[in-house]
């Protein structure tokens, strides 16, 4: 039995905040030299748009957002941020599910899998969606939490397992991230640069045994040695604290270079040559991350075009991002594919697929 990604629906909030964040972030930095470094990274980021529920305020009046949620010198507590997560997460998830356009088929959903690392509540988004969508009270629910940008792959792996166990299973996978809730007021350049990347977004994916869309192949992951402190995501008193080391791209390039040279079936490339892969769905974690994958695997300059396009249009939406990339690939010519995402640990999560 082979599981298939039949449809992917996506949604982002209404406010494009990228330019506004850049303007606000510059006011946090203390000297011209630091601002010059920041400006150079903005120029090289490959990002033009990022979206949030927050409407940018008027900086000349001291506003960060029009609603006054982020007030200079008094940024909100984690509890205050989670109250907004609980409200906004369901709203955005329902929009993504609506984009699936499956209508009455929702009544046939047997499993709901939710992945998110930007918020917590109980009853959680899995139960909220079950009620809002009118799903069966006996639907199987799972939550994959706090696995960062790579969580889309374990979520799909769980869906794949459900379909392989029961050909009648119809699995709704929802990757929901509200990264902008966790903006920090800090002059630390590394932290500011981390939040230069992130935006909000949601992907809803229907996985069944129906032979349409993308056929899922095998899943494989690896923990990258000597990298545990390079990506961290901790719960702080004023939101979740992200640390994204500048060493991440180099570490990714190095490990992928090693994987490319392997000829056994135990590696991420499964003993296959890079040239055998026609479609690459790589998490758009940032321009330097995509550059590292391209260099490490020796890919052609157009191989990661779908990922770069998503980065340009939406930024890094954490776990939802690779599904945005995969959605674009669904309309491509038939062929073999490889998906890849990186997360805290540092881990590399991959799966093979075939565009039908």
Long-range contacts (C-beta under 8 A, 24 or more apart in sequence): 1-163, 1-164, 1-167, 1-209, 2-164, 2-209, 2-211, 2-215, 2-216, 3-159, 3-160, 3-162, 3-163, 3-164, 3-207, 3-208, 3-209, 3-215, 3-216, 4-207, 4-208, 4-209, 4-210, 4-211, 4-212, 4-213, 4-214, 4-215, 4-216, 4-356, 5-156, 5-205, 5-206, 5-207, 5-213, 5-214, 5-216, 5-326, 5-330, 5-353, 6-206, 6-207, 6-208, 6-210, 6-212, 6-213, 7-100, 7-101, 7-102, 7-205, 7-206, 7-213, 8-100, 8-203, 8-204, 8-205, 8-206, 8-323, 8-326, 8-327, 8-330, 9-96, 9-97, 9-98, 9-99, 9-100, 9-101, 9-203, 9-204, 9-205, 10-96, 10-99, 10-201, 10-202, 10-203, 10-204, 10-320, 10-323, 10-324, 10-327, 11-92, 11-93, 11-95, 11-96, 11-98, 11-99, 11-201, 11-202, 11-204, 12-51, 12-92, 12-199, 12-200, 12-201, 12-202, 12-314, 12-317, 13-51, 13-52, 13-53, 13-88, 13-92, 13-200, 14-51, 14-53, 15-51, 15-52, 15-53, 15-54, 15-55, 15-56, 16-49, 16-50, 16-51, 17-50, 17-51, 17-52, 17-54, 17-56, 17-180, 17-199, 18-47, 18-48, 18-49, 18-50, 18-199, 18-315, 20-56, 20-57, 20-59, 21-50, 21-56, 21-183, 21-195, 21-196, 22-196, 23-59, 24-56, 24-59, 24-64, 25-192, 25-195, 25-196, 27-59, 28-185, 28-186, 28-187, 28-192, 29-187, 29-189, 29-192, 30-187, 34-187, 34-189, 37-189, 38-189, 38-192, 38-193, 38-196, 41-193, 41-196, 42-196, 44-287, 45-196, 45-197, 45-286, 45-287, 46-286, 46-287, 46-290, 46-308, 46-311, 46-312, 47-196, 47-197, 47-287, 47-311, 47-312, 47-315, 48-312, 48-313, 49-199, 49-312, 49-313, 49-314, 49-315, 50-180, 50-198, 50-199, 50-200, 50-314, 50-315, 51-199, 51-200, 51-201, 51-314, 52-178, 52-180, 52-199, 52-200, 53-84, 53-88, 53-92, 53-178, 53-180, 53-200, 54-180, 70-183, 70-185, 72-185, 73-185, 75-183, 75-184, 75-185, 75-238, 75-239, 76-238, 76-239, 77-237, 77-238, 78-235, 78-236, 78-237, 78-238, 78-239, 78-240, 81-119, 81-181, 81-182, 81-239, 82-119, 82-120, 82-121, 84-178, 84-181, 85-118, 85-119, 85-120, 85-121, 85-178, 85-181, 86-119, 86-121, 88-178, 89-116, 89-119, 89-121, 89-125, 89-128, 89-176, 89-178, 90-125, 90-128, 90-129, 90-132, 92-176, 92-178, 92-200, 92-201, 92-202, 93-125, 93-128, 93-129, 93-174, 93-176, 93-202, 93-204, 94-129, 94-132, 94-133, 95-202, 96-174, 96-176, 96-202, 96-203, 96-204, 97-129, 97-133, 97-172, 97-174, 97-204, 99-204, 100-204, 100-206, 102-206, 105-170, 106-133, 106-134, 106-135, 107-134, 107-135, 107-136, 108-170, 109-133, 109-135, 109-136, 109-139, 109-170, 109-171, 109-172, 110-136, 110-139, 110-140, 110-162, 110-166, 110-168, 110-169, 110-170, 110-171, 111-139, 111-140, 111-141, 111-142, 111-159, 111-162, 111-169, 111-170, 111-171, 111-172, 112-139, 112-140, 112-141, 112-142, 112-171, 112-172, 112-174, 113-141, 113-142, 113-143, 113-144, 113-155, 113-158, 113-159, 113-171, 113-172, 113-173, 113-174, 114-141, 114-142, 114-143, 114-144, 114-155, 114-173, 114-174, 114-176, 115-143, 115-144, 115-145, 115-147, 115-151, 115-152, 115-154, 115-155, 115-173, 115-174, 115-175, 115-176, 115-319, 116-143, 116-144, 116-145, 116-151, 116-175, 116-176, 116-177, 116-319, 117-145, 117-146, 117-147, 117-148, 117-151, 117-177, 117-233, 117-240, 117-318, 117-319, 118-176, 118-177, 118-178, 118-179, 118-181, 118-182, 118-240, 118-318, 119-178, 119-181, 120-145, 125-174, 125-176, 129-172, 129-174, 146-233, 147-319, 147-343, 147-344, 148-231, 148-233, 148-318, 148-319, 148-343, 148-344, 149-283, 149-285, 149-316, 149-318, 149-319, 149-321, 149-341, 149-342, 149-343, 150-283, 150-319, 150-341, 150-342, 150-343, 150-344, 150-347, 150-348, 150-349, 151-175, 151-318, 151-319, 151-343, 152-203, 152-283, 152-319, 152-320, 152-321, 152-322, 152-323, 152-341, 152-349, 153-219, 153-221, 153-322, 153-339, 153-341, 153-349, 153-350, 153-351, 154-221, 154-349, 155-319, 156-205, 156-207, 156-216, 156-219, 156-351, 157-219, 157-351, 159-205, 159-207, 160-207, 160-216, 160-219, 162-207, 163-207, 163-208, 163-209, 167-209, 168-209, 169-208, 169-209, 170-206, 170-207, 170-208, 171-206, 171-207, 171-208, 172-204, 172-205, 172-206, 173-204, 173-205, 173-206, 173-207, 174-202, 174-203, 174-204, 174-205, 175-202, 175-203, 175-205, 175-319, 175-320, 175-323, 176-202, 176-320, 177-201, 177-202, 177-317, 177-318, 177-319, 177-320, 179-316, 179-317, 179-318, 181-239, 182-239, 182-240, 182-241, 182-242, 183-239, 184-238, 184-239, 184-241, 190-243, 190-244, 190-245, 190-246, 191-241, 191-242, 191-243, 193-244, 194-242, 194-243, 194-244, 195-242, 197-244, 197-285, 197-286, 197-315, 197-316, 198-242, 198-315, 198-316, 198-317, 198-318, 199-314, 199-315, 199-316, 199-317, 200-317, 201-314, 201-317, 201-320, 201-321, 201-324, 202-320, 203-320, 203-323, 203-324, 203-327, 205-323, 211-356, 212-356, 213-330, 213-356, 214-326, 214-329, 214-330, 214-337, 214-353, 214-354, 214-355, 214-356, 215-353, 215-354, 215-356, 216-351, 216-353, 217-351, 217-352, 217-353, 217-354, 218-270, 218-351, 218-352, 219-349, 219-350, 219-351, 220-268, 220-270, 220-350, 220-351, 221-347, 221-348, 221-349, 221-350, 222-255, 222-268, 222-347, 222-348, 223-345, 223-346, 223-347, 224-251, 224-252, 224-255, 224-345, 224-346, 224-347, 224-348, 226-251, 227-251, 227-345, 227-346, 228-345, 228-346, 230-346, 231-342, 231-343, 231-344, 231-345, 231-346, 232-344, 233-344, 248-288, 248-289, 248-292, 248-342, 248-346, 249-286, 249-288, 249-289, 249-291, 249-292, 250-292, 251-346, 252-289, 252-292, 252-293, 252-296, 252-342, 252-348, 253-292, 253-293, 253-295, 253-296, 254-296, 255-296, 255-348, 256-292, 256-293, 256-296, 256-297, 257-295, 257-296, 257-297, 259-296, 259-297, 260-296, 260-297, 260-298, 268-340, 268-348, 268-350, 270-352, 274-298, 274-299, 276-336, 277-336, 277-337, 277-338, 278-333, 278-335, 278-336, 278-337, 278-355, 279-306, 279-329, 279-332, 279-335, 279-336, 279-337, 279-338, 279-353, 279-355, 280-304, 280-306, 280-307, 280-337, 280-338, 280-339, 280-340, 281-306, 281-307, 281-322, 281-325, 281-326, 281-329, 281-337, 281-338, 281-339, 281-340, 281-353, 282-307, 282-322, 282-325, 282-339, 282-340, 282-341, 283-307, 283-316, 283-321, 283-322, 283-325, 283-340, 283-341, 283-342, 284-308, 284-310, 284-311, 284-316, 284-321, 284-322, 284-324, 284-325, 285-316, 285-321, 285-341, 285-342, 286-311, 286-316, 287-311, 289-342, 293-340, 326-353, 329-355, 330-355
